Amino acid sequence: MPKGATVSETLHKSTKYAQRADELGFNRFWLAEHHNMPGIICAATSILVGHIASKTDRIRVGSGGIMLPNHSPLVVAEQFGTLESLYPGRIDLGLGRAPGSDPITSRALNSDMSRAERFPQEVTELQTLLGPYNGTHPIRAIPGEDTNIPIWLLGSSLFSAQLAAQKGLPYVFAGHFAPRFLYDAIELYKREFKPSKVLDKPYIMLALPLIAADTDEEAQYLSTTSQQRVLALMRGSELWLQPPVDSMDGLWSEQERAQVENFLSLSVIGGHVSIRHKLEMIVKELGVDEFIFTNDLYDSEKRHRAIEILMELKR
């Protein structure tokens, strides 16, 4: 959300962005969950999922993700069961075990701070609630039961990679903000994967920051918006979307520059040739099945152009 914009204006632009992705033929459009972060307005994830699904025709819409420690599995099953009933075959449920907020806000959302430790058990409970009624479970999600909504486990470390492998679920690695454990997490997931009713072999989606433009030079210029946001995050400042600048010199220290560049080290930045080369190298090296991108651009037209460029690469 740019500073000075309203929530309504920002959500309207996000809707237009999702509609363009739908028109271009993208597979999915996901929305995150964050709380108490000025500049980030995706706290009510399930509501936004429903809104975007209602304004698009084909694209799958989902959560990237629902932070399960903030919600009871029953509530999540009921909400996403309702969404799946309204938009059959178009809803994804990505789950994370982080709170998506600071410790004080986490306690305001849920006073039981041990919930994250029960994440594996709550994923199992959610699977039961969304699956066919087994005749014995005392609690039923109505709606939700037997919708069998696809569940994805999201992670930025090794924990969810191992859990996704054990449960035979698809795994999404958060390379857009946590590149450190990428190789270890994917190797662990592939090594320990156990086939399930959901998957017979591992399926990996990698989240990456995308800055696509018509030239490498323009993309580097536009990437300063993302750099400013990460810098604000590291300083504990508000996260308003900032316009790009000609140079970051004077805006950060050398130590901050190194930290921001490490945070964004998996960024895909450039024109057609540069982006194609980097994505092909990642697929070759890691065997990724699917990419999902954050597209941190200040100008809406440039943001739309970025996803048009991605689709042009497929031709």
N, C-alpha and C positions, 0 to 999 in steps of 0.2 A: 504494500500500500504506500503510494507516494505521500509525503507530508503535504498537508493541505487538501488532499482528496478526501472524499467521504467514503464510508463503508459501502454505501449503495453504488457509488460510481465505480469503485474498485471491483465489486462483485459483478457489476454489469460488464466490465471489461473482461473479467475472467470467463464469464458466460460466452462472450463473443469469441474469445480465444478457444474455448472448448468446442464451439460450433465450427470454427475453422479447422480444428484438428479432426473433427468428425467428417467434414467435407473432404479432407485430404486423404482419409482412409487410415488414420492411426488406429491401433488396437484398443488403447485404453487411456483414460484420463483419471488420474488419482489425486486425492486431496489429503493433506496431512492433518495432524491434530497438535496444536500448540496453544498454550494458555498464558495469559498475563505477559504478552509480548507486544507492546505498542509497535505498530507497523506490520504485524502478522495477524490476519483476521480469519483464521481457520480453526476456531475453537469448537464449533458445532458441526463436526465433520459429517455426520449422517444427514443432517439437514442440507448441507451443501451438495452431498452426493445426490440426494433426491432432486434438488433444484437443477443441477447440471443434466441429470438423466432426463428430466422433463423437457429440457430445451434442446436436446440432441436426438438423433434418430437411430444411430447404429452403434456408436462407440460404447465400449464397456466403461462403466464409471465405478470407482471404488475408493477405498481408503488406503492411504499410504503413510501412516496407517492409523487404525484405532489403537490407542494406548490402553491395553486391556486392564492394567492395574487401576485405571480411573473409572472403570465401569464393571458392573456385574455381567457375567456371561449371559444371563437371561435377558437383560436389557439389550445387549448387543444383538442377540439372536432375534429378539422381537423387532428391533429397528431394521435390521438388514433383511429379515424375513419379509417385512412389510415392503421394503424397497424392491426385493426380488419379485414379489407378487405384483407390484405395480409395473416393473420393467423386466419382464422375464428374460433370463439369459444374458443380462447386461450388467450384473452387479458383481463386483469383486470385494473380498474382505481381507485386507492386509492387516496384520496384527503386530504390534510392537510391545516390548516389556518396559520401555522407559516411560517416565511420566509425561514427557513433552512439556516440562515446565520446571520451575525452580522448587526447592524443597518446601518452602512455605506454601506455595500454590498447590503443590502435591497434597499437602495435609488438608488444605481447604477442599480439594476434590475428593479425598478419601483419607480419613484419619488412620486407617490401618496401613502403616508404612511397610508391612511385611508382604503386601500383596504381590509384589514383583517376584518374590521367592516362590510363589505358588503358580507362576505363569504356566509351566507345563501342565499342571492339573486343570487349570482354567481353560487352556486350549482344548484339552480332551473333553471337558464339559461342554464347551461351545460346539465341538464337533457332534457330540451326542444330541444337543438341542436342535441342531440344524439337519440332522439325519432322520431317517425313518423312525417312528416310535417303536421301541423295543418291547412294549407291553409291561415294563417294570419300572421305568424311571418315574419318580414321583412328580417331577416338574416337567411341564411341556411348554415349549415356545409356540404360542398361537397368536399371530402367524410366525413362521420360521421353520417349524417342523417339516422335515422331508423336502426342504428347498435345496439342500446340498450345495449351498453357495460356495464357490471356490475360496479356500482359505490359503493365504500366503503368509509365510513368516518372514518378518523384516529384521535385519540385524546390522550392527556396525562392529561386532566383535565375533567371538567364536561360539557364544552360548546358543544363539538362535540357529546358527549353521548346524550345530550338532543336534538340536531338537528337531529341526526340519528334516534332517537325515533320518533320525530315529522314527519319525512319524510318516515318512514318505510323502512330505509336502513340498511344494515349490518354495524356493528360497530367493529372497531379494536382498542384495547387499547394498548398503548405503554409501556407495562410493562418492556421492555428491557432498558428503561432509566428513567421512571417516575412512580415508584411503589406507590407513596403516595396516589393517588386518585383511585386506582384500585377498591376497594370494593364499594365506593360511586358511581363511574361512571357506573359500571355494574348494580348496584341496580337501579340507576336513569333510565338507558336505558330500563331495563326490565319493570319498573313501568309505564313509560310514553310512551311505544311503541304503535304506531298506525299502524294497518295493511295497506298495500299499494299494488299496482300492482306488486311490486317487492317481498315483503315478507308478509306472513300472520302471522308470529310470529317472535320474536327477534332472531337474529343470531349474536353470539359474537365470534370474533377471538381475541386471546390473544397473543401478541408478548412477547417472553421471551429470555433472553440470555442463550445459550446452551454451556456447556463444557462437552462433552461426551467422555469417553475413556474406555479402557478395565478394568481399576481398578479405585477405588475412589482416590487412591494416585496419579496416573498419571493425573487424571482430575484436582485435586487441583494444581498440578504443572503447567499444561497447562493454568489454569485460571489466572495466573499472567500476561499473555499477555493482557487480558482484563482489569485487574486492573491497569496496567501501562497506558493503553490508556485513561481510565477514569480519572486517576490522571493527565495526561497531559491536558485533556480537562478542568479540574477544575483549573489548573494553567494557562490556556490560552496559552499553548505550542502547538507545531505542533503535529499532530496526527498519526505519522508513527507507523506502526505495529511493536512491539518490541518482540524479542524472550523471552520465559519464563525464569524465574529465580528461583533459589532454595528457596529464601526467599525475601519478600518485606521489611524486616527490614532494616532500613537505607535509604530506598528510599522514605518513606513517614513519616510524623509526625503522632502522635496519632489522632489529629483532622482530618487530611487528610484521615487516614485509616477509621475513622468512616463515613466520607462523601462518600468515594468510596464504602464501604460496603452497605451503605444505597441506593446509586444509583443502585447497582447490587443486591439488596436484593431478587429479584425474580429469580435469576440465578438458572438454573438447572444444577448441577455439580455432576459428579460421573460416576460410572460404570452402568451396566444394571439395577441392583436391585434398586440402589438409585434413578436413573432417573425415572424408572417406578413408584416407590412409590410417588415421588413428583408430577408427572403429574396426577396420579390417585387421589391424595388428592385435587389438584386444580380443577379437573373436578367435583369431589364430592361436593366441597365447593361452587364453583362459577357457575357450569353449563355451562362451556365453550364449544362451539361447535367445535372449531378448534384452533390449535396452529400454530404459525409461529415463527421461531427462527432466531436470529442472531447467528453466529457461528464464534466467534472472536478467531481464532487459527492461529498461526504464520506459522506452517508447513502445506503445502497443503495436504500431505498424512494423517496427523492427522485430518484435516478438513473433508476430504472424509470419514475417518473412523467414525467420529462423526455421520454423517447422516446414515451411514450403521448401526450403533448401534441403532439409532432411529427406523429404519425399522425392525431390528431384534426383537424389543420389540413388534411388532404387530403380530408376528408369534405365 
